[in-house]
Every structure is written in structure tokens, then in C-alpha cells.
Amino acid sequence: MRLSARSEVQPDVLLRIDESASGRVRGSADGHLEGAPELVVEVAASSASIDLHDKLRIYQSAGVREYIVWRTHDDRIDYFGLADGR
């Protein structure tokens, strides 16, 4: 999934609404998804620090509306909802 010219991420799960309905996510000629999906989910074991910091900032700046991180080692789920760009 390509969110910007500098950001290409591989989320574990994402939800995108049909591009004709929302216009937020579209397919590119090289097979990537471009644009911000409505929901991204990461299943984090050893990657929890990256998912809760670097990826959180990337998804926030791209306009991902909802972001969930399941921290399997801590048996916790973190939910982030985008409001007013934050």
C-alpha cells in the first residue's frame, strides 16, 4: 500500500470502501493500492514499537480514519481514531 511518495507500508489488514464511492483508495498501474483506507489493523508481536510510533505517524499523516494495533505479547488492543487530523 502506497500512502505517499515516501511511504510504502504493508498492513496486516485493511478496509477500503469501493473507490467509486469514496475516491480515497485506488489501484495503481504497478499493482499497489494508493491512498488512505478507512481502517488499518496491525498484529504486533516484536513490531509493537514500530506499529505504535512510526506507523501510527504514517497512517495519521496519510489520513487513515481508524487504526487498531493488537499487541499479542501484552494481550492488549490499541485503537486510534482520526479526528481533526490527529
C-alpha positions as CSV (number, residue, x, y, z in Angstrom):
1,M,0.0,0.0,0.0
2,R,1.5,3.3,-1.0
3,L,0.3,6.3,1.1
4,S,2.7,8.9,-0.3
5,A,5.7,9.2,-2.5
6,R,7.9,8.4,0.6
7,S,5.7,5.9,2.4
8,E,5.0,2.3,1.3
9,V,3.7,0.1,4.1
10,Q,2.3,-3.5,4.3
11,P,-0.5,-3.5,6.9
12,D,-1.8,-6.9,8.2
13,V,-5.4,-6.0,7.4
14,L,-7.1,-3.0,5.8
15,L,-10.6,-2.0,4.9
16,R,-11.2,0.2,1.9
17,I,-14.5,1.3,0.7
18,D,-15.1,0.9,-3.1
19,E,-13.1,3.7,-4.8
20,S,-16.0,4.8,-6.8
21,A,-17.9,5.5,-3.6
22,S,-15.2,7.3,-1.6
23,G,-12.4,8.2,-4.0
24,R,-9.9,7.6,-1.2
25,V,-8.1,4.4,-2.3
26,R,-7.4,3.4,-5.9
27,G,-5.3,0.8,-7.6
28,S,-2.1,1.9,-9.4
29,A,-0.7,0.6,-12.7
30,D,2.1,-1.3,-10.8
31,G,-0.4,-3.2,-8.5
32,H,-0.2,-1.1,-5.4
33,L,-3.1,0.4,-3.5
34,E,-2.7,4.2,-3.3
35,G,-4.5,6.5,-0.8
36,A,-5.7,6.1,2.7
37,P,-8.0,3.2,3.6
38,E,-10.8,3.7,6.2
39,L,-9.3,1.2,8.6
40,V,-5.9,-0.4,9.2
41,V,-5.1,-3.3,11.6
42,E,-1.7,-4.4,12.7
43,V,-1.0,-7.6,14.6
44,A,2.1,-6.7,16.6
45,A,4.4,-9.1,18.4
46,S,8.0,-7.9,18.1
47,S,6.9,-5.0,15.9
48,A,4.8,-3.2,18.5
49,S,7.2,-0.3,19.0
50,I,7.2,0.4,15.2
51,D,3.4,-0.1,14.9
52,L,2.7,2.3,17.8
53,H,5.1,5.0,16.7
54,D,6.4,5.1,13.2
55,K,3.4,3.5,11.5
56,L,1.0,5.5,13.7
57,R,2.5,8.7,12.4
58,I,2.5,7.5,8.8
59,Y,-1.2,6.5,9.0
60,Q,-2.2,9.7,10.7
61,S,-0.4,11.9,8.2
62,A,-2.0,9.9,5.3
63,G,-5.5,10.3,6.7
64,V,-6.3,6.8,7.7
65,R,-9.5,7.2,9.7
66,E,-9.2,4.2,12.1
67,Y,-6.1,2.3,13.2
68,I,-6.0,-0.8,15.5
69,V,-2.9,-2.5,16.9
70,W,-3.3,-5.9,18.5
71,R,-0.3,-6.3,20.8
72,T,-0.2,-10.1,21.1
73,H,2.6,-10.2,23.7
74,D,0.8,-7.8,26.0
75,D,-2.7,-9.2,25.2
76,R,-3.9,-5.6,24.5
77,I,-5.6,-3.8,21.7
78,D,-5.0,-0.1,21.0
79,Y,-7.5,1.9,19.0
80,F,-6.8,5.2,17.3
81,G,-9.5,7.3,15.6
82,L,-8.6,10.2,13.4
83,A,-10.3,13.5,14.4
84,D,-9.3,16.9,13.2
85,G,-6.2,15.5,11.6
86,R,-5.0,13.9,14.9
